[in-house]
Amino acid sequence: MSELPAIVQRVARSVVGIRAGRTLGCAFAAMGNGILVTSQQVVGFEREVLVLLDDDRVVPAVVLRVNVALDVALVLPMEPIGLTPLDSVQEPPSVGASCAVVGKSFGAAVALPTHVA
């Protein structure tokens, strides 16, 4: 994927780190209202988590909803964090298409090239 660095740069501005107890994970801004989407596995059953931003700020947040069956959690930072919502995809990728999983680890964007299964 020769376009991977450009994809990571574009997507990473919508991704933050999440600390829930001793667990580290990531979340993304899906809409402009500040709500972050992450995995239930990241937040567990914590009611409060920390959002880790690129500029080294740590912002407290509350877990609004958790859906264990879908492994999804919605998190609301307690102050505006100024994330750009993730661009939506117009068409779903085809099976076998190249893609990348993008996250944050200790403040750095991490990308794993893969294929749609």
Secondary structure, 3 states (H helix, E strand, C coil): CCCHHHHHHHHHCCEEEEEECCEEEEEEECCCCCCEEECHHHHCCCCEEEEECCCCCEEEEEEEEEECCCCEEEEEECCCCCCCCCCCCCCCCCCCCEEEEEEEECCEEEEEEEECC
